[in-house]
Amino acid sequence: MDELVDILDSQGNLTGKTALKSEAHKNGWPHPTVHVWFFTSDGKVLLQQRAKNKSTFPLLWDVSVAGHVNAGEPIKEAAIREVREEIGLDILKDDLQKIAVFRATHKHPEDIIDREFHHVFLSGLKVGLQTLTKQESEVNALTLMPLLRFAEETWGLANPGKYVPHGAEYYQSVVKAIKGRIEGSTEAHDA
């Protein structure tokens, strides 16, 4: 779907301009996206395998849920919408913990220049994998992977052909934040 997105400046600030997503990708204009990483209390992370028909990174494993922010849409509302669309889960704003904003540029065949500011969130997954409903046009498969294995495969990008190349710093930040949340909830539970 070719939705309207906000165009950002090089620092990630709104410019007041909008464009179709296809135009932003063709011209390399910066725009906002959301990434939501779900994790379980027993130390697993939810991964999404991108659909085979995706124009970028088909069949690679990626963030639990990701998508573009529509023009004028608040960031957290975009995250909630994308979670509902891609995995059929309803969450609340309070379920999202923002950990960072990452600037990323990827050049793809067919003249696509993805210049995005990823607003990255964590959220606890409180339902079983079997209760999630994947959006067929976006998601090929969903899996829960132990955080330690995920860290080993992404930190040094030891398995670059398996994951979307967000970069070691990105993956390290996500893994450390999830680890901190799991340990924090365990300590609170033990107290």
NORZIDA-V758345 format. One record per pair of residues at least 6 apart in sequence whose ideal C-beta (glycine too) atoms are under 8 Angstrom apart, sorted by the first residue. I is the first residue (numbers start at 1). GAP is how many residues later the second one is. Records with the same first field share a line. If there is no record, write none. Layout:
I=GAP + GAP
//
This chain:
2=18 + 19 + 20
3=17 + 18 + 65 + 67 + 68
4=14 + 15 + 16 + 17 + 66 + 67
5=13 + 14 + 15 + 16 + 19 + 26 + 27 + 63 + 64 + 65 + 66
6=8 + 9 + 11 + 12 + 25 + 26 + 63 + 65 + 66
7=8 + 10 + 11 + 12 + 17 + 22 + 23 + 24
8=6 + 7 + 21 + 22 + 23 + 24 + 109
9=6 + 21
10=20
12=18 + 20 + 89 + 91 + 105
18=53 + 54
19=8 + 10 + 12
21=10 + 47
23=6
24=6 + 7 + 91
25=87 + 88 + 89
26=85 + 86 + 87
27=86
28=77 + 85 + 87
29=86
30=73 + 85 + 86 + 87
31=37 + 38 + 84 + 85 + 86
32=36 + 37 + 43 + 46 + 84 + 85 + 87
33=33 + 34 + 35 + 36 + 83 + 84 + 85 + 86
34=31 + 32 + 33 + 35 + 41 + 44 + 45 + 48 + 84 + 85 + 87
35=28 + 30 + 31 + 83 + 84 + 85 + 86
36=27 + 28 + 29 + 30 + 43 + 46 + 47 + 60 + 85 + 86 + 87
37=8 + 9 + 26 + 27 + 83 + 84 + 85 + 86 + 137 + 141
38=7 + 8 + 26 + 27 + 84 + 85 + 86 + 87
39=6 + 7 + 83 + 84 + 85 + 86 + 108 + 139 + 142 + 143
40=6 + 84 + 85 + 104
41=83 + 141 + 144 + 145
43=103 + 104 + 105 + 139
44=100 + 101 + 102 + 103
45=19 + 99 + 100 + 101 + 102 + 105 + 133
46=18 + 79 + 83 + 96 + 97 + 98
47=14 + 15 + 16 + 17 + 95 + 96 + 97 + 98 + 103
48=13 + 14 + 15 + 16 + 17 + 18 + 38 + 39 + 86 + 91 + 93 + 94
49=10 + 11 + 12 + 13 + 90 + 91 + 92 + 93 + 94
50=7 + 8 + 9 + 10 + 11 + 12 + 88 + 89 + 90 + 114
51=7 + 8 + 85 + 86 + 87 + 88 + 89
52=6 + 7 + 88
53=84
54=84
55=53 + 55 + 57
56=50 + 52 + 56 + 58
57=107
59=81
60=101 + 102 + 103 + 104
61=82 + 101 + 102 + 103
62=101 + 102
63=101 + 103
64=23
65=14 + 17 + 18 + 21 + 22
66=16 + 20 + 52
67=11 + 14 + 15 + 18 + 19
68=10
69=6 + 9 + 50
70=8
73=8
75=44
76=17 + 20 + 45
77=16
79=17 + 40 + 42
80=10 + 11 + 12 + 13 + 16
83=6 + 7 + 8 + 40
84=6 + 7
85=50 + 53
86=48 + 49 + 52 + 53
87=45 + 46 + 47 + 48 + 52 + 55
88=44 + 45 + 46 + 47
89=38 + 43
91=32
95=28 + 29
96=25 + 26 + 27
97=24 + 25 + 26 + 80 + 84
98=21 + 22 + 23
99=21 + 22 + 23 + 74 + 75 + 78
100=20 + 73 + 77
101=16 + 17 + 18 + 19
102=15 + 16 + 18 + 64 + 68 + 71
103=13 + 14 + 15
104=10 + 11 + 12 + 13 + 14 + 62 + 63 + 66
105=8 + 9 + 10 + 11
106=7 + 8 + 59
107=6 + 7
108=6
118=48 + 52
120=50 + 53 + 54
122=52 + 55 + 56 + 59
124=57 + 61
129=13 + 14 + 15
132=10
134=6 + 7 + 8
147=28 + 31 + 32 + 35
150=25
151=20 + 24
152=6
153=6 + 9 + 10
154=9 + 14 + 17 + 21
155=13 + 16 + 17 + 20
156=12
157=6 + 8 + 10 + 11 + 14
163=8
//
